Amino acid sequence: SSEFASRMARLESGESIRAVVLPVARNIKSTDRTMTRRALREERIAYLEETSEQAFCDIDEQLVSNGGQRLTQQPNRLGFIVIEATPGAIEAIAEFEWVGAIVEDQPVYALD
């Protein structure tokens, strides 16, 4: 978002911000008409878990080079990865073709 970009631009050199890296959504379609929705969902989850290791390596390399740390320690079923990083690291990570979006990690509050 423009607000997230603005907050990153105001950071002092070396300061970091929390962000969530989201992979490109991969649409797995089955030609097998007998495949259940559950089986299709499990196939998507398996794909995310398989590709997470390479994503972790890519992210870690940029965090070492540009500053920051990966806060997500294990692959998860949604594929998102939480980081705390400098704007330079976030910009470098955004260049990976497997990255669909990077959003600011913000608390969620209940509506009254």
C-alpha positions in Angstrom: 0.0 0.0 0.0 1.1 3.6 -0.4 0.9 4.0 3.4 3.3 1.1 3.9 5.7 2.5 1.3 5.5 5.9 3.0 6.3 4.4 6.4 9.3 2.6 4.9 10.5 5.8 3.3 10.5 7.6 6.7 12.6 4.9 8.4 16.2 5.9 9.5 19.1 4.0 8.0 19.2 0.5 9.5 15.7 0.6 11.0 13.4 -2.2 10.2 9.7 -2.9 9.9 7.6 -6.0 10.2 6.1 -7.4 7.0 4.3 -10.5 5.7 5.6 -12.0 2.4 2.8 -13.7 0.5 3.5 -16.2 -2.4 1.9 -15.9 -5.8 -1.3 -17.9 -5.6 -0.8 -21.1 -7.7 -4.0 -22.4 -9.1 -3.8 -26.1 -9.2 -6.4 -27.6 -11.5 -7.1 -31.3 -11.7 -8.2 -33.0 -14.9 -9.3 -35.9 -12.6 -13.0 -35.2 -12.1 -13.0 -37.7 -9.2 -10.6 -35.5 -7.2 -12.3 -34.1 -4.2 -12.1 -30.5 -3.0 -10.2 -31.8 0.0 -7.7 -33.6 -2.1 -7.2 -30.5 -4.3 -6.7 -28.4 -1.1 -4.2 -30.9 0.2 -2.3 -30.7 -3.1 -2.1 -26.9 -2.8 -0.8 -27.2 0.8 1.8 -29.7 -0.2 3.0 -27.4 -3.0 3.4 -24.5 -0.5 5.3 -26.7 2.0 7.6 -27.9 -0.8 8.4 -24.5 -2.1 8.8 -22.8 1.3 12.3 -24.1 1.8 13.6 -22.4 -1.3 11.6 -19.2 -0.3 13.3 -19.3 3.1 16.7 -19.5 1.5 15.9 -16.7 -0.9 14.6 -14.5 1.9 17.5 -15.3 4.3 20.0 -14.4 1.7 18.5 -10.9 1.2 18.1 -10.4 5.0 21.7 -11.2 5.6 22.7 -8.8 2.7 20.3 -6.0 3.5 19.4 -6.3 7.2 16.6 -8.1 9.0 15.5 -11.4 10.2 12.9 -14.0 9.3 10.3 -14.5 12.1 8.5 -17.5 10.5 10.6 -20.5 11.4 8.5 -23.3 9.8 6.5 -23.5 6.6 2.8 -23.0 7.1 -0.3 -24.1 5.2 -1.0 -20.6 3.9 2.5 -20.0 2.6 3.1 -16.6 4.2 6.4 -15.7 5.8 6.7 -13.0 8.5 9.9 -10.9 8.5 11.4 -7.9 10.2 13.5 -6.1 7.6 15.0 -2.9 6.4 13.3 -1.3 3.4 16.2 -2.4 1.2 15.6 -6.0 2.1 11.9 -5.7 1.5 12.5 -4.2 -1.9 14.9 -7.0 -2.8 12.6 -9.7 -1.6 9.7 -8.2 -3.7 11.8 -8.8 -6.8 11.5 -12.6 -6.5 9.1 -14.0 -9.1 7.4 -16.3 -6.5 6.4 -13.3 -4.4 2.8 -12.2 -4.9 2.7 -9.4 -2.4 4.4 -8.0 0.7 2.1 -6.3 3.3 2.8 -4.6 6.5 2.3 -6.9 9.6 -0.3 -5.1 11.6 -2.3 -6.0 14.6 -6.0 -7.0 14.1 -8.5 -5.4 16.4 -12.1 -6.5 17.1 -14.8 -4.2 15.9 -17.0 -2.8 18.7 
